[in-house]
Amino acid sequence: MAKEQSATRERQRTDLREPRRYKVTIYNDDFTTMEFVVKILVEVFLKSEAEAEALMLQVHHSDKAVVGIYSYDVATSKVRKATNMAREAGFPLRLTVEPEED
């Protein structure tokens, strides 16, 4: 009897790339308090108190600021959590998730 040859071939992937990253941007509005923005940045985005205050001031003066760059799932999860906290507190805080430019 002839030897059976395996029909399985190894396939090599050569097109591996880093997963796409997404930036989370927070926007200024006339209703959300500065203290609440700092609270969101500390609790949801895990910023230090000093970093959160600096970002809050950037938002206040420039109308928006990038608060972090994450994988898509992490970015959308953080935006959802921050938005829910803002709505529960009665604030119209707006955050967006956009692909990071290469």
Backbone as a printed PyTorch tensor [residue, N CA C, xyz], in Angstrom:
tensor([[[  0.8320,  -1.1880,   0.0000],
         [  0.0000,   0.0000,   0.0000],
         [  0.8700,   1.2420,   0.0000]],

        [[  0.4140,   2.2120,  -0.7060],
         [  1.1500,   3.4750,  -0.8010],
         [  0.9410,   4.2860,   0.4670]],

        [[  1.9590,   5.0250,   0.8080],
         [  1.8420,   5.8920,   1.9930],
         [  0.8260,   6.9850,   1.7360]],

        [[  0.0490,   7.2920,   2.7550],
         [ -0.9020,   8.4050,   2.6330],
         [ -0.1610,   9.7100,   2.9020]],

        [[ -0.3760,  10.6750,   2.0430],
         [  0.2500,  11.9750,   2.2450],
         [ -0.7690,  12.9360,   2.8360]],

        [[ -0.3010,  13.7310,   3.6950],
         [ -1.1740,  14.7060,   4.3410],
         [ -1.5600,  15.8030,   3.3480]],

        [[ -2.8220,  16.1500,   3.3400],
         [ -3.3160,  17.1990,   2.4410],
         [ -3.2900,  18.5710,   3.1290]],

        [[ -2.8070,  18.5910,   4.3470],
         [ -2.7800,  19.8470,   5.0910],
         [ -1.5100,  20.6080,   4.7680]],

        [[ -1.6780,  21.8770,   4.4400],
         [ -0.5260,  22.7350,   4.1790],
         [ -0.5560,  23.8820,   5.1650]],

        [[  0.5870,  24.2670,   5.6140],
         [  0.6500,  25.4170,   6.5070],
         [  0.4960,  26.6820,   5.6940]],

        [[ -0.2700,  27.5970,   6.2450],
         [ -0.4530,  28.8650,   5.5590],
         [  0.2010,  29.9500,   6.3930]],

        [[  1.0060,  30.7350,   5.7850],
         [  1.6820,  31.8010,   6.5000],
         [  0.9950,  33.1140,   6.1870]],

        [[  0.7600,  33.8690,   7.2510],
         [  0.1680,  35.1960,   7.0810],
         [  1.2910,  36.2200,   7.1410]],

        [[  1.3820,  36.9920,   6.1220],
         [  2.4280,  38.0070,   6.0920],
         [  1.8570,  39.4220,   6.1520]],

        [[  0.5490,  39.5390,   6.1960],
         [ -0.0730,  40.8590,   6.1780],
         [ -0.5990,  41.2870,   7.5520]],

        [[  0.0600,  40.8580,   8.5980],
         [ -0.3690,  41.2290,   9.9340],
         [ -0.1000,  42.7050,  10.1780]],

        [[ -1.0860,  43.3780,  10.7470],
         [ -0.9520,  44.7980,  11.0510],
         [ -1.4560,  45.0660,  12.4460]],

        [[ -0.9900,  46.1640,  13.0050],
         [ -1.5000,  46.5960,  14.3010],
         [ -2.9750,  46.9550,  14.1380]],

        [[ -3.7940,  46.7000,  15.1440],
         [ -5.1990,  47.1010,  15.0470],
         [ -5.3010,  48.6200,  14.9450]],

        [[ -6.2990,  49.0840,  14.2560],
         [ -6.5020,  50.5140,  14.0840],
         [ -6.8090,  51.1460,  15.4380]],

        [[ -6.3440,  52.3650,  15.6410],
         [ -6.5490,  53.0800,  16.8950],
         [ -7.5570,  54.2010,  16.6590]],

        [[ -8.2880,  54.5410,  17.7170],
         [ -9.3410,  55.5470,  17.6310],
         [ -9.1450,  56.5980,  18.7110]],

        [[ -9.3410,  57.8560,  18.3170],
         [ -9.1950,  58.9420,  19.2850],
         [-10.5650,  59.3300,  19.8250]],

        [[-10.5790,  59.6180,  21.1170],
         [-11.7970,  60.0840,  21.7810],
         [-11.6380,  61.5780,  22.0020]],

        [[-12.6080,  62.3350,  21.4970],
         [-12.5920,  63.7870,  21.6180],
         [-13.7630,  64.2200,  22.4840]],

        [[-13.4930,  65.1560,  23.3920],
         [-14.5340,  65.7200,  24.2510],
         [-14.7500,  67.1690,  23.8120]],

        [[-16.0110,  67.6150,  23.8120],
         [-16.3600,  68.9430,  23.3040],
         [-16.8950,  69.8450,  24.4060]],

        [[-16.6500,  71.1250,  24.2300],
         [-17.1260,  72.1380,  25.1660],
         [-18.6150,  72.4030,  24.9400]],

        [[-19.3140,  72.7130,  26.0070],
         [-20.6870,  73.1960,  25.9120],
         [-20.8990,  74.2020,  27.0360]],

        [[-22.0150,  74.8970,  27.0040],
         [-22.2700,  75.9570,  27.9850],
         [-22.9350,  75.4620,  29.2660]],

        [[-23.1830,  74.1590,  29.3750],
         [-23.9520,  73.6520,  30.5050],
         [-23.1840,  72.7010,  31.4220]],

        [[-22.3340,  71.8600,  30.8540],
         [-21.5830,  70.8910,  31.6620],
         [-20.5480,  71.6400,  32.4950]],

        [[-20.5480,  71.3760,  33.7880],
         [-19.6300,  72.0890,  34.6750],
         [-18.1990,  71.5990,  34.4960]],

        [[-17.2680,  72.4650,  34.8040],
         [-15.8550,  72.1080,  34.7090],
         [-15.5350,  70.9710,  35.6750]],

        [[-16.1380,  71.0130,  36.8490],
         [-15.9080,  69.9690,  37.8540],
         [-16.3650,  68.6090,  37.3500]],

        [[-17.5040,  68.5920,  36.6390],
         [-18.0110,  67.3250,  36.1230],
         [-17.0900,  66.7820,  35.0250]],

        [[-16.5780,  67.6550,  34.1710],
         [-15.6500,  67.2250,  33.1180],
         [-14.4010,  66.6070,  33.7510]],

        [[-13.8770,  67.2420,  34.7940],
         [-12.7130,  66.6900,  35.4950],
         [-13.0590,  65.3220,  36.0790]],

        [[-14.2430,  65.2020,  36.6660],
         [-14.6790,  63.9280,  37.2440],
         [-14.7130,  62.8220,  36.1810]],

        [[-15.2520,  63.1240,  35.0120],
         [-15.3100,  62.1550,  33.9040],
         [-13.8920,  61.7490,  33.4820]],

        [[-13.0280,  62.7340,  33.3520],
         [-11.6570,  62.4500,  32.9090],
         [-10.8940,  61.5880,  33.9180]],

        [[-11.1440,  61.7980,  35.1960],
         [-10.4710,  61.0140,  36.2360],
         [-11.0750,  59.6120,  36.3340]],

        [[-12.4030,  59.5320,  36.4030],
         [-13.0640,  58.2440,  36.6490],
         [-13.1570,  57.3420,  35.4300]],

        [[-13.4200,  57.9080,  34.2700],
         [-13.6180,  57.0900,  33.0730],
         [-12.3240,  56.9400,  32.2720]],

        [[-11.6000,  58.0450,  32.1150],
         [-10.4060,  58.0180,  31.2700],
         [ -9.1140,  57.8550,  32.0700]],

        [[ -9.2520,  57.6950,  33.3830],
         [ -8.1470,  57.3900,  34.2920],
         [ -6.9950,  58.3930,  34.2180]],

        [[ -7.3500,  59.6670,  34.1010],
         [ -6.3560,  60.7340,  34.0960],
         [ -6.0670,  61.1540,  35.5350]],

        [[ -4.8740,  61.6790,  35.7700],
         [ -4.5680,  62.2290,  37.0890],
         [ -5.3730,  63.5180,  37.2520]],

        [[ -5.5030,  63.9750,  38.4720],
         [ -6.2490,  65.2080,  38.7310],
         [ -5.6480,  66.3760,  37.9370]],

        [[ -4.3210,  66.5010,  37.9410],
         [ -3.6530,  67.5950,  37.2320],
         [ -3.8630,  67.4900,  35.7140]],

        [[ -3.7270,  66.2710,  35.1850],
         [ -3.9200,  66.0700,  33.7510],
         [ -5.3680,  66.3480,  33.3540]],

        [[ -6.3050,  65.9230,  34.1980],
         [ -7.7310,  66.1560,  33.9330],
         [ -8.0500,  67.6510,  33.9160]],

        [[ -7.4830,  68.3840,  34.8500],
         [ -7.7300,  69.8310,  34.8840],
         [ -7.1250,  70.5190,  33.6650]],

        [[ -5.9430,  70.0860,  33.2400],
         [ -5.3170,  70.6650,  32.0470],
         [ -6.1650,  70.3880,  30.8000]],

        [[ -6.6630,  69.1680,  30.6750],
         [ -7.5240,  68.8270,  29.5420],
         [ -8.8320,  69.6080,  29.5870]],

        [[ -9.4060,  69.7470,  30.7720],
         [-10.6520,  70.5050,  30.9240],
         [-10.4420,  71.9450,  30.4780]],

        [[ -9.3230,  72.5420,  30.8470],
         [ -9.0350,  73.9180,  30.4360],
         [ -8.8060,  74.0080,  28.9260]],

        [[ -8.1800,  72.9920,  28.3560],
         [ -8.0010,  72.9630,  26.9020],
         [ -9.3620,  72.9180,  26.2050]],

        [[-10.2660,  72.0960,  26.7050],
         [-11.6190,  72.0140,  26.1470],
         [-12.3070,  73.3690,  26.2880]],

        [[-12.1700,  73.9870,  27.4470],
         [-12.8260,  75.2640,  27.7220],
         [-12.3380,  76.3570,  26.7690]],

        [[-11.0510,  76.3820,  26.4640],
         [-10.4860,  77.4370,  25.6260],
         [-10.4980,  77.1070,  24.1270]],

        [[-10.4180,  75.8380,  23.7830],
         [-10.3150,  75.4420,  22.3690],
         [-11.5700,  74.7550,  21.8370]],

        [[-12.5770,  74.6120,  22.6590],
         [-13.8550,  73.9730,  22.3090],
         [-13.8080,  72.4510,  22.1890]],

        [[-12.6010,  71.8640,  22.1920],
         [-12.5050,  70.4030,  22.1720],
         [-11.0940,  69.9860,  22.5250]],

        [[-10.9560,  68.6970,  22.8940],
         [ -9.6350,  68.1390,  23.1870],
         [ -9.6920,  66.6260,  23.0250]],

        [[ -8.5870,  66.0510,  22.5500],
         [ -8.4780,  64.5950,  22.4710],
         [ -8.0800,  64.1130,  23.8570]],

        [[ -8.8960,  63.2160,  24.4220],
         [ -8.6450,  62.7470,  25.7860],
         [ -7.9680,  61.3880,  25.8350]],

        [[ -7.8660,  60.7210,  24.6840],
         [ -7.1800,  59.4390,  24.6670],
         [ -7.2760,  58.7680,  23.3150]],

        [[ -6.3910,  57.8010,  23.0990],
         [ -6.3810,  57.0100,  21.8710],
         [ -6.3940,  55.5480,  22.2840]],

        [[ -7.3910,  54.8260,  21.7730],
         [ -7.6520,  53.4580,  22.2370],
         [ -8.0260,  52.5650,  21.0540]],

        [[ -8.1590,  51.2710,  21.3340],
         [ -8.7520,  50.3670,  20.3550],
         [-10.2270,  50.7610,  20.2300]],

        [[-10.8800,  50.3140,  19.1820],
         [-12.2730,  50.7160,  18.9370],
         [-13.1910,  50.3390,  20.1020]],

        [[-13.0760,  49.1030,  20.5720],
         [-13.9560,  48.6420,  21.6470],
         [-13.7700,  49.4470,  22.9270]],

        [[-12.5280,  49.7180,  23.2850],
         [-12.2540,  50.4840,  24.5000],
         [-12.7600,  51.9170,  24.3320]],

        [[-12.5080,  52.5190,  23.1770],
         [-12.9420,  53.8980,  22.9270],
         [-14.4590,  54.0310,  23.0200]],

        [[-15.1820,  53.1460,  22.3540],
         [-16.6480,  53.2450,  22.3760],
         [-17.2050,  52.9470,  23.7640]],

        [[-16.5740,  52.0350,  24.4870],
         [-17.0230,  51.7220,  25.8390],
         [-16.8550,  52.9210,  26.7730]],

        [[-15.7150,  53.5930,  26.6830],
         [-15.4600,  54.7600,  27.5220],
         [-16.4110,  55.9090,  27.1730]],

        [[-16.6510,  56.1200,  25.8860],
         [-17.5760,  57.1800,  25.4680],
         [-18.9910,  56.8710,  25.9640]],

        [[-19.4110,  55.6290,  25.8520],
         [-20.7470,  55.2370,  26.3180],
         [-20.8760,  55.4680,  27.8250]],

        [[-19.8550,  55.0610,  28.5860],
         [-19.8960,  55.2220,  30.0370],
         [-19.9300,  56.7050,  30.4180]],

        [[-19.0830,  57.5250,  29.7890],
         [-19.0370,  58.9580,  30.0910],
         [-20.3520,  59.6430,  29.7080]],

        [[-20.8980,  59.2770,  28.5530],
         [-22.1630,  59.8610,  28.1050],
         [-23.2970,  59.4900,  29.0480]],

        [[-23.3360,  58.2420,  29.4820],
         [-24.3730,  57.8140,  30.4250],
         [-24.2610,  58.5690,  31.7470]],

        [[-23.0400,  58.7450,  32.2450],
         [-22.8450,  59.5010,  33.4900],
         [-23.3200,  60.9480,  33.3210]],

        [[-23.0110,  61.5380,  32.1710],
         [-23.4180,  62.9200,  31.9090],
         [-24.9390,  63.0430,  31.8410]],

        [[-25.5860,  62.1190,  31.1690],
         [-27.0560,  62.1820,  31.0550],
         [-27.7170,  61.9990,  32.4200]],

        [[-27.1770,  61.0810,  33.2250],
         [-27.7260,  60.8620,  34.5670],
         [-27.5850,  62.1160,  35.4260]],

        [[-26.5360,  62.8970,  35.1920],
         [-26.3020,  64.1320,  35.9450],
         [-26.9980,  65.3320,  35.2990]],

        [[-27.6400,  65.1160,  34.1450],
         [-28.3730,  66.1820,  33.4790],
         [-27.5190,  67.0840,  32.5980]],

        [[-26.3640,  66.5820,  32.1360],
         [-25.4800,  67.3840,  31.2870],
         [-25.4890,  66.8740,  29.8440]],

        [[-25.3580,  67.8080,  28.8720],
         [-25.3480,  67.4090,  27.4490],
         [-23.9460,  67.1360,  26.9000]],

        [[-23.0280,  66.7280,  27.7540],
         [-21.6360,  66.4990,  27.3470],
         [-21.5780,  65.6290,  26.0980]],

        [[-20.7240,  66.0300,  25.1480],
         [-20.6060,  65.2960,  23.8870],
         [-19.1810,  64.8070,  23.7070]],

        [[-19.0590,  63.5250,  23.3620],
         [-17.7740,  62.9020,  23.0650],
         [-17.9260,  62.1440,  21.7560]],

        [[-16.8310,  62.0650,  20.9930],
         [-16.8660,  61.3190,  19.7400],
         [-15.6920,  60.3510,  19.6650]],

        [[-15.8620,  59.3490,  18.8070],
         [-14.8060,  58.3770,  18.5190],
         [-14.5130,  58.4820,  17.0300]],

        [[-13.2550,  58.7200,  16.6740],
         [-12.8480,  58.8420,  15.2720],
         [-11.5600,  58.0700,  15.0640]],

        [[-11.3850,  57.5210,  13.8530],
         [-10.1240,  56.8230,  13.5740],
         [ -8.9520,  57.7990,  13.6810]],

        [[ -7.8610,  57.3060,  14.2230],
         [ -6.6540,  58.1150,  14.3360],
         [ -6.0330,  58.2340,  12.9450]],

        [[ -5.5670,  59.4430,  12.6070],
         [ -4.9050,  59.6220,  11.3170],
         [ -3.5620,  58.9180,  11.3540]],

        [[ -3.2040,  58.3130,  10.2470],
         [ -1.9170,  57.6040,  10.1760],
         [ -0.7760,  58.5340,   9.9320]]])
